[in-house]
Structure formats: structure tokens, C-alpha cells
Amino acid sequence: MDIPRIFNITESAHRIHNPFTPEKLATLGAALRLPPGTRVLDLGSGSGEMLCTWARDHGITGTGVDMSRLFTEHAKLRAEELGVADRVEFIHGDAAGYVADEKVGVAACVGATWIGGGVAGTIELLAKSLLPGGITLIGEPYWLRRPPTEDVAKACRAGSISDFLLLPELLSSFGDLDHDVVEMVLANQDGWDRYEAAKWLTMRRWLDANPEDEFAKDVRTQLASEPLRHASYTREYLGWGVFALMAR
């Protein structure tokens, strides 16, 4: 079980696998006002930066689940580096359908709502692990402005224009799912640049080290096209944020 190889290559040097900077992640942790000892479940936990830094800064405990074997190992190493390995655990596995053995105060899926077939299904899945009155965290893209064509939407890595909503529409949709939006922290263009541009050096270093790898042609093609794609489309059309929700 693993994610597609291209992601394990391009994001192998990332600590945060979304457009949040460390500062944005810290802002979110502070905004939630988490009492020490709060249990957090993170489905699609990547390299574990959220759980590890929040365990260090706010005294939470938590469990992360991710399909990437590489990212899960990185998360375990990060927990040891920050001295919180006794408070957080990371499981290499399929987050789709995962339910915590013990209910948690915060249930999160930050940028991987495909595990529940979309936002609604992911909220329903997270609710199975959540204590009454707990907080659901959803990380999700939204359109800064609606793309003029389906080709532009696909250049933003969406399947179609209908995949994402404008920010007011996204906030309204949470209400339609009978949840209050109680906090939000939004990425900015610098965050997008750090998430996307950091991949380019990683790809180049990988290509220099693995010129004969059968996957090198694919990586070379992506490196050649990604800077222009990002500057032309992602920066112009796509927003991203984490939204804290509480069931009504």
C-alpha cells in the first residue's frame, strides 16, 4: 500500500504536504484553543508536522494515518526529533474508513477528502471518531475566481470546474451539512509557492542522482512544465484553507 511514486519523489523533502507554511500551521493550532491532553486524529497525516508540532506546542496527543510509507517514516522521525514520540503515533495504512478506537476531541482530514468521496463523506467518516462537541478539521481547495474553461480547471489539477467552489459557496456548503464554521485559516500565495516550488529542486536533485531510473523521463517532463503551470494557473485561480467545524 502506497501513494503514486511521483508524490513520494516530488514531496520527499516536504514537512507539510499542502500550501500551509509552518506559521499558518501554528496559527491554526493556536486558533483552536486546544486544552492540553486533547486527542487528535489526523487522516492523511503525511509527514506528521501538524500532530508533532501541536504535541510540542499545545500538549495534544494524537494518531496519524497515511498511505505513504515514506511520509509515515518521516513522521515517526519528526516525533522523535521534537521529543513527542510518546504522545503521537503514526500508522501506515489506508485512512479511508479508519475509525479511532477511542473518540477524539479533534478529527482532521487536511487536504485528502477523497478518502470519504468528498467533503460530505469525509465529515461523516470523521464524525465516527469524534467526541460530542468536538471539532472537525477539513482542508480543502476553493476557487479564488471561477476558471473560464474546463481546460483551465484541469491545469489547476481539478477534474472539472465543479470539483471546487468559491470560498463563500464552500462556507455555505458546511452549513448545508448542518455544521457551524467556527474557525478558518487560509493559505496565501507564498504558501502555494513554498508547497509547489520546493518540489522543483527536489525533482532536479532526484534526476541528478537517478539518471537511469525508468521513472526519470516522467520526472523530467514534470520538472519542465511545473513552474509555468503553477505561475499561470494555481497562483491565479486556486485557494486553499483549513476549516474548523462543529456539528449543530
VENNOR-V18683 format. One line per field, one symbol per residue. ss: DSSP state (A for helix, B for strand, O for the rest). burial: I if it has 16 or more other C-alpha atoms within 10 Angstrom, else O. A space follows every 50 residues. Layout:
ss: ???
burial: ???
This chain:
ss: OOOOAAAAAAOOOOOOOOOOOAAAAAAAAAAOOOOOOOBBBBBOOOOOAA AAAAAAAAOOBBBBBBOOAAAAAAAAAAAAAOOOOOOBBBBBOOOOOOOO OOOBBBBBBBOOAAAAOOAAAAAAAAAOOBBBBBBBBBBBBBBOOOOOOA AAAAAOOOOOAAAOOBAAAAAAAAAAOOBBBBBBBBOOAAAAAAAAAAAA AAAAAAAAAOOOOOOAAAAAAAAAAAAAAAAAAAAAABBBBBBBBBBO
burial: OOOOOOOIIIIIIIIIIIIIIOOIIOOIIOOOOIOOOOIIIIIIIIIIII IIIIIOOIIIIIIIIIIIIIIIIIIIOIIOOOOIIOIIIIIIIIIIOIIO OOIIIIIIIIIIIOIIOOIOOIIOIIIOIIOOOIIIIIIIIIIIOIIOOO OIIOIIOIOIIOOIIIIOOIIOOIOOOOIIIOOIIIIIIOIIIIIIOIII OIIIOIIOOOOOOOOIOOIOOIIOOOOOOIOOIIIOIIIIIIIIIIIO
